[in-house]
Structure formats: C-alpha cells, structure tokens
Amino acid sequence: MNLPNDDSRLLLNEDQAAAMLGVSVSMLVKLRAACRHNAGGRQGPAYVKLGKAVRYRIADLEAWIENSLVRPATPPARPIKGRPRKTEPGNAVAA
C-alpha cells in the first residue's frame, strides 16, 4: 500500500487527535455533539465517520486551531482614570 507523502491527509483516531490538540477525548465528543445539535455556538474540528469509528485529518485539526485563534484587543495608548480634565478636547460645556 502506498501512503501519500502529505501527512495532512492521514487519519488520526480520537486519542491521537486529543493528544495533538491537548484536550481530552471526552472534550472531542462534546464538541462533536455540540456541532450536531448546534448547542452553545461551539463547533469542533471536522471529522470523518467510518462506520462507528471517528477519525480526524491532521489538516482539519490544524485548520480548526487557526479558526479558534483569538487575538487580544490592543490596549488604549494611555489608561483613562478618573474624571476627564476640563482642558481635554471634547469635554467643553456649552454655556
């Protein structure tokens, strides 16, 4: 049997996929259930169903990781503390 040179097409079982993602197998099961029932807005990685067996492609796991990336917002240039000063623009009181 000739295997493709592209490792991203290889199929991982649940234990291998969980280890790659750093989560438990039960977390993968919950993500699949959430995807099927659209509960909580969470969606897990794409998977392949072979009879009763569940398999994950490495490419799909990597894509899910990229789509799950959260970038923190940039903090303001200077923190705003207390009440604004009267000399700051935009705070003039109309007479």
Secondary structure by P-SEA (a helix, b strand, c coil): cccccccccccccaaaaaaaacccaaaaaaaaaaaaaccccccccbbbbcccbbbbbaaaaaaaaaaaccccccccccccccccccccccccccc
